[in-house]
């Protein structure tokens, strides 16, 4: 993340980092309730404010909306996995629209192959992890949207090693959620891994998209 962005917009990025890092250490508080849900949502919520304030044009509004859906998903997933997943799914749809609006002018064969792999393997692996739970089909359908988001992010004009990597981290964090729900990994392991991977992914996506919108002439792969 460019130092200039952090120093000039500290109230948003630093508030997001502070909320996310501190939440990691209190997420298992058994009496958290509503305040803990709000705390969790604040991490990505401040990223949404950052995107809305720092970005330019319609695409900035779209990434802010994506992040806002993410923040709401973080909150409501504490109540219902399905409700939270639905909000994230809406965010993925908006993200796909954003990335398709910003496709690369020239995409190499390896980039196309990576995008196809993300689109196909994300739901396939999710289904294998979630099966044979009763709602494994719901997880697979959600993962189709997740895979579409990651594939279009990777093949967009936004920097692969920020936005593309952030999307992949999002995918892996969701795979771990499916594995935890299926009982394939202990709850403690899921708690250690899911939040850091998810938040870092969202942070990379937010800053990568916003900086590209502000400096469109920068190379897409840096």
WOUR-V996710 format. One record per residue. RES is the residue in one small letter. SS is DSSP state (H for helix, E for strand, C for the rest). OMEGA is omega as a letter, one per 40 degrees, with the letter a starting at -180 (999 if undefined). Layout:
res = <RES/RES>
ss = <SS/SS>
omega = <OMEGA/OMEGA>
//
This chain:
res = <x/x/x/x/x/x/x/x/x/x/x/x/x/x/x/x/x/x/x/x/x/x/x/x/x/x/x/x/x/x/x/x/x/x/x/x/x/x/x/x/x/x/x/x/x/x/x/x/x/x/x/x/x/x/x/x/x/x/x/x/x/x/x/x/x/x/x/x/x/x/x/x/x/x/x/x/x/x/x/x/x/x/x/x/x/x/x/x/x/x/x/x/x/x/x/x/x/x/x/x/x/x/x/x/x/x/x/x/x/x/x/x/x/x/x/x/x/x/x/x/x/x/x/x/x/x/x/x/x/x/x/x/x/x/x/x/x/x/x/x/x/x/x/x/x/x/x/x/x/x/x/x/x/x/x/x/x/x/x/x/x/x/x/x/x/x/x/x/x/x/x/x/x/x/x/x/x/x/x/x/x/x/x/x/x/x/x/x/x/x/x/x/x/x/x/x/x/x/x/x/x/x/x/x/x/x/x/x/x/x/x/x/x/x/x/x/x/x/x/x/x/x>
ss = <C/C/H/H/H/H/H/H/C/H/H/H/H/H/H/H/H/H/H/H/H/H/H/H/H/H/C/C/C/C/C/C/H/H/H/H/H/H/H/H/H/H/H/H/H/H/H/H/H/H/H/H/H/H/C/C/H/H/H/H/H/H/H/H/H/H/H/H/H/H/H/H/H/H/H/H/C/C/C/C/H/H/H/H/H/H/H/H/H/H/H/H/H/H/H/H/H/H/H/H/H/C/E/C/C/C/C/C/H/H/H/H/H/H/H/H/H/H/H/H/H/H/H/H/H/H/H/H/H/H/C/C/C/C/C/H/H/H/H/H/H/H/H/H/H/H/H/H/H/H/H/H/H/H/C/E/C/C/C/H/H/H/H/H/H/H/H/H/H/H/H/H/H/H/H/H/H/H/H/H/H/C/C/C/C/C/H/H/H/H/H/H/H/H/H/H/H/H/H/H/H/H/H/H/H/H/H/H/H/H/H/H/H/H/C/C/C/C/C/C/C/C>
omega = <a/a/a/a/a/a/a/a/a/a/a/a/a/i/i/i/a/a/a/a/a/i/a/a/i/a/a/i/a/a/a/i/a/a/i/i/i/i/i/a/a/a/i/i/i/i/i/i/i/a/a/a/a/a/a/i/a/a/i/i/i/a/i/i/i/a/i/i/i/i/i/i/i/a/a/i/i/i/a/i/a/i/i/i/i/i/i/i/i/i/i/i/i/i/i/i/i/a/i/i/a/i/i/i/i/a/a/i/a/i/i/a/i/i/i/i/i/a/a/a/a/i/a/i/i/i/i/i/a/a/e/i/a/a/a/i/i/i/a/i/i/a/i/i/i/i/i/i/a/a/a/i/a/a/i/i/i/a/a/a/i/a/i/i/i/i/i/i/i/i/a/i/i/i/a/i/i/a/i/i/i/a/a/i/i/i/a/i/i/a/a/a/a/a/i/a/a/a/i/i/i/i/i/i/a/a/i/i/a/a/i/i/i/a/a/a/i/i/a/a/i/999>
//
